[in-house]
Amino acid sequence: MASILTVITIAVIFSSCAVTKNVAYFENVPDTTKQKLETEALYKDPVIMPDDILSVNLITIDPSTSSTINQATNVAISPLLGSTGSSSSLSSGTAANSIVQGLLVDKNGYIALPIIGEIKVGGLTTYQAKVLITQMAAKYFKSPDVQIRFTNFKITVLGEVLHPSVYIIPNEKVTVLDAIGLAGDLTIYGRRENVLVIREVDGKRQVTRLNLNSTDVFQSPAFYLRQNDVVYVEPNKSAIVQADSHENKIFTVALTLSTAIFLLLLRLHY
């Protein structure tokens, strides 16, 4: 009896260690010392692309002029459906079915501003676009100040997270950890050692695997997300087994009911 209890105790201990190993983030950081990361991923400012939505605010010495221009440049748009003509606000980490305000970048990378006209901002960072628009606005207004930002910085989080969804981020600098946090963190069934970041580069899909159990994730070029990135958390074996078990139970119940109905009909027939 004692030997059986010993075996059970050892099995429980090892299973607990395995669960902890699969759940914990950044396991390779020592508990007793501070570790400084020697290298980190290089952050690059995102560039403006067709179908992006930009918030463009022009400030001049004439408040009435600024108000007229800004009202025309902040049209309510659904990031998934296009212009709606109604207004709404945007909060941090809003799901993409919400309405945002801004100017839609056309297929050729242009936006149209009242008085100033069409400006090509495609391929520029928001800072570069700010400088360009300010220079063009200076032809018509005295000492203009331009504020510009993305209002549809969209990322998609799928798989074994608490709230899989498409999220609009009002901040250009967002990491894979931010995305997972917005989605409510990984479930107990998520494979932390195998998180995929799917990104479109020059019209082709690029997939990067990240291991959240290791601090090496901070050095990955996919650590900082770009607009339209997809973060996918794969299920572990427990989730797959549980799903198969659930399907088998449903199949067994359905088969039992079908057999019972068949036998009942057969008995009534005879």
Sequence and secondary structure as in RCSB ss.txt:
>XXXX:A:sequence
MASILTVITIAVIFSSCAVTKNVAYFENVPDTTKQKLETEALYKDPVIMPDDILSVNLITIDPSTSSTINQATNV
AISPLLGSTGSSSSLSSGTAANSIVQGLLVDKNGYIALPIIGEIKVGGLTTYQAKVLITQMAAKYFKSPDVQIRF
TNFKITVLGEVLHPSVYIIPNEKVTVLDAIGLAGDLTIYGRRENVLVIREVDGKRQVTRLNLNSTDVFQSPAFYL
RQNDVVYVEPNKSAIVQADSHENKIFTVALTLSTAIFLLLLRLHY
>XXXX:A:secstr
 HHHHHHHHHHHHHHHHHHHHHH S TTS SSS    S           TT EEEEEEE S HHHHHHHHHHH E
EEETTTEE S      TTEETTS EEEEE  TTSEEEETTTEEEE TT  HHHHHHHHHHHHTTTSSS EEEEEE
S EEEEEEESBSS EEEEES S  BHHHHHHHTT B TTEEEEEEEEEEEETTEEEEEEE TTSGGGGGSTTSB 
 TT EEEEEE HHHHHHHHHHHHHHHHHHHHHHHHHHHHHHHHH 
